[in-house]
Amino acid sequence: MAENGFRISKTPVWKKLKEHAEEMKKPEYHLKHLVQQKGRLANFSLKNVDFFYDFSRQRVTEKTMDLLFELADTADVHRKYRAMAEGQKVNVTENRAALHTAARSFSSQSILMDGKNVMGEIDAVRRQIRAFSEKVHNGTLRGSTGKVFRHIVVIGIGGSYLGTEFVANALFAFADKGMELHFLSNVDSHNFETIKTKIDPESTLCIVISKSFTTVETMANAMQMKAYLSSCGLDAMKHCVTVTSKGSPGDKGEESGIETFHMFDFIGGRFSVTSAVGGVPLSLYLGYDRFDRFLEGAREVDIHTKYAPSPENIPLVSALIGIWNNNFLGYQAQAVIPYASPLSKLAPHIQQLNMESNGKSVTINNYDLDNSSGVIIFGEPGTNAQHSFFQLAHQGHPFPIDFIGVVSPQYPEGRCRPHGVSNHQELWANLISQATALAVGKDAEEKTRFFQGNRPSSTILLNDLSPANVGRLLAYYEAQTVYKAFIWDINPFDQFGVELGKTIANDLRKEIVSRNTNDGHNFKHMDEITRFYLERLFAGKLPE
Amino acid sequence: MAENGFRISKTPVWKKLKEHAEEMKKPEYHLKHLVQQKGRLANFSLKNVDFFYDFSRQRVTEKTMDLLFELADTADVHRKYRAMAEGQKVNVTENRAALHTAARSFSSQSILMDGKNVMGEIDAVRRQIRAFSEKVHNGTLRGSTGKVFRHIVVIGIGGSYLGTEFVANALFAFADKGMELHFLSNVDSHNFETIKTKIDPESTLCIVISKSFTTVETMANAMQMKAYLSSCGLDAMKHCVTVTSKGSPGDKGEESGIETFHMFDFIGGRFSVTSAVGGVPLSLYLGYDRFDRFLEGAREVDIHTKYAPSPENIPLVSALIGIWNNNFLGYQAQAVIPYASPLSKLAPHIQQLNMESNGKSVTINNYDLDNSSGVIIFGEPGTNAQHSFFQLAHQGHPFPIDFIGVVSPQYPEGRCRPHGVSNHQELWANLISQATALAVGKDAEEKTRFFQGNRPSSTILLNDLSPANVGRLLAYYEAQTVYKAFIWDINPFDQFGVELGKTIANDLRKEIVSRNTNDGHNFKHMDEITRFYLERLFAGKLPE
């Protein structure tokens, strides 16, 4: 089916959806009417174990969903998903598999890649992480001056820290190992200097995370951190571990520090939270058992994702609605608004996951995409977001929203009831009312008080923010992301779009090195704009 | 000019700009050609004291700029700006002035509102802040058990904390008063519980910030915090100050705590960083003198903004380019990417400032807007953003970017030069190359390595991140925001879009109170969707 020349936008069902979208713009399909249909919630919501997905306030009807399921079939998404989960080299441009789901597989079944079962290596790394984190927690393993480790500095950028940051924030309430976690990602020296003011070097353990061990920012930061530890009279390499590919420069001798944990080229950075990339820091921060339960939650959603038929498949339904909103209703952005402060770093993680995976311009068979793939993802927790940018959502430029609610908070509720309700109840009153207000709107004589409504949203509910539920949430967004890609027929696992900037930066670095080593080197051969910036950098100030 | 019925989209110059935008889509106006024009940078950049604004990589020509200046004249923006700065009631729907610029005025000139000089009150609050912060810093004023204050908890939401958070992060390097700053904004109890684990109650000072002193979240959090302090055996009111309107419930007796600092109804929340809203916490965190220098920087940009003619007026030029990108070239989002970790909270602040101010659907004279006002603002610091969502920027859905560069970092540079360059030089190599790569693109046989280019960006340069320069940056974005509103002819100072959600939440709160006080109260009279959510909240779990 999805062979040479295939473009989803040329299929009959795409055309039918285009026509249907015109139909759906009619006043009778305004959300204020749709939500009043009897059985609306029952018909437009799904539940799998502890994960509830409500799309009753999306601008869809049964016909919409039928067409979207036809679209999914046309794009052959179930076959593609299985191919991914079973170790085929679905990342065709890089000739790699995409086996993040294997990172949380616990079944005795093999997962074969090039005829070799990958589960052996994965299990070995898991056992290594467990043993290592136990040694740190029980004080068997200490810093070079004998102090127990209390500070963890994750040195890594992009996919090497965003997911870990999300999960660590989400599970702060469980972080009872006496560890503080810091993220040294940005090559900007302010990032390093700020962390320096917060750590005690003798009790600091650095985790240097880079698949290739050549990532410029990470290498620069690792070097800076090691120099600092040495300057404090410490044996720096006894304060470092590495997470890297087998055979990388960080996997050998001196550079590997106390221990090396392998990551694999079949798990991409932005999908690597459940591998050693997340496993090492999260196990140190939360304890290995909680990391394990986090994996279990993710695993459960993986199984659902692989086997549930389209109409019951939560990540697939949500991917289809995303595409409906984007390509047919014309929304170019998507907000992620968790009504839960611990999920404050969910949006930055999903931002990378989605925008890097699906911001593509060619199909997997190298045909120009003529439809738009990828949307802008942004978000802040509610109720904060209501007091920030929701004005635009209600009365300005509309954008679809994922609301996320948590039935029970992590901490027991206080007895304060300022307006007769607990803070958690207040939070929920807002969660419920925002989705309603956006959907239903309000007529008013006064134009400033008129609300057009018809603004779509979904609501995800979790019973609580346990490690397993955070794992479910992560796996849900990962699966939604790849299903979108499978529908668009793009490769969500490469990222060539970051290459051009790197190439130009390499050239500029050479210019800077030349000037660093030779005061007489000038930039007159460069284009006028570049020259100006390089001159400012060396002058240390703006022109008078 | 801008009288009844006026709509900017009906003016001849709007039509000319529409036509011109079509012209600009021609291949010869691709940015790769525009940036090579001789004198491009000199002709398409502006500087005012220590603020440099480069728009050479925006998709504009001299003709574009001429038309945009004509648009500014048509919208009569200079008159509107002066009316605002001189105390006229430009916030017509609420019959209020918008005098955030007065908060940083130091001239002896009066600013009259209703015939009364507002500067007296403003000066008095400033003196009060100075005296108060000195008393805290020198230990004259202490907690109820005699401990010096070491923890500041800002209790406020939206405009009551986002700007302070941005500035406090930006100036962390200057925070030498031994104070830690915490933000209790979200009504979610996790926010409170997390802060509880980080503070020492005896040395904690709370700043409760709410203009009306009725903001639901803030009142709930203040009550919770006071109950906690009391439960620790402390006299809670000796650990609290308030920032509120004269005569509000927080301005009286018991509720006001140690001291009340007035805020004024002529300064809106999202524009209030330079008032007592930012002044009290920032003076405690950084010392009053640094807050004062921050005000000075903002003031300098205000003067430039008020008096500079259109072609030299940096905030106006940037507002015009924003509208050009949004209404004429069709970009619906705008990223803010500071190449400076300390500016990591700039984007959330600008997100509120812009999206709440300009996400409107009616003109100031109550005519329906038929053009879109307001864009989605998002962003993370570079280089982090490069490793997160820049794939979409380069090869997917394009969006204009504000890059921000800082010539000299706050900390002296380390001697580490991993690739022959310092970390700060590496940061700049990336800053320069991203803007170039986006603008110029790259041809390639291989489609996955093809970069279309023609992606617009501006670059702002500051000499350093001093308090004054952070003030300049703030005032620049404030002025850009109001200039955009003046061109669209909307009121950027109201926010009726947040009202509907509040009204519905009020109704739901009553339902929750009824159930809290009467177990027999059920939700059968509610619509099916609302009922489901309320039942889940009380059941404490998802349905089986």
Interface residues (C-beta under 8 A of the other chain):
Chain A: V35 Q36 K38 G39 R40 L41 K47 D50 F52 D54 S56 R57 T93 I157 G158 G159 L162 F172 A173 S185 N186 V187 D188 S189 H190 N191 F192 E193 T194 V216 E217 M219 A220 N221 M223 Q224 A227 Y228 Q332 A333 Y339 A340 S341 P342 P348 Q351 Q352 M355 E356 S357 N358 G359 K360 S361 V362 N366 Y367 D368 S372 S373 G374 V375 I376 I377 F378 E380 P381 G382 T383 N384 Q386 H387 S388 F389 F390 Q391 L392 A393 H394 Q395 G396 H397 F399 G405 V407 S408 P409 Q410 Y411 E413 G414 R415 C416 R417 P418 H419 G420 V421 S422 N423 H424 Q425 E426 L427 W428 A429 N430 L431 I432 S433 Q434 T436 A437 G441 K442 K447 T448 R449 F450 F451 Q452 T459 L461 N463 D494 Q495 F496 G497 V498 E499 L500 G501 K502 I504 A505 D507 L508 R509 I512 V513 N516 T517 D527 E528 I529 T530 F532 Y533 L534 R536 L537 A539 G540 K541 L542 P543
Chain B: V35 Q36 K38 G39 R40 L41 K47 D50 F52 D54 S56 R57 T93 I157 G158 G159 L162 F172 A173 S185 N186 V187 D188 S189 H190 N191 F192 E193 T194 V216 E217 M219 A220 N221 M223 Q224 A227 Y228 Q332 A333 Y339 A340 S341 P342 P348 Q351 Q352 M355 E356 S357 N358 G359 K360 S361 V362 N366 Y367 D368 S372 S373 G374 V375 I376 I377 F378 E380 P381 G382 T383 N384 Q386 H387 S388 F389 F390 Q391 L392 A393 H394 Q395 G396 H397 F399 G405 V407 S408 P409 Q410 Y411 E413 G414 R415 C416 R417 P418 H419 G420 V421 S422 N423 H424 Q425 E426 L427 W428 A429 N430 L431 I432 S433 Q434 T436 A437 G441 K442 E446 K447 T448 R449 F450 F451 Q452 T459 L461 N463 D494 Q495 F496 G497 V498 E499 L500 G501 K502 I504 A505 D507 L508 R509 I512 V513 N516 T517 D527 E528 I529 T530 F532 Y533 L534 R536 L537 A539 G540 K541 L542 P543
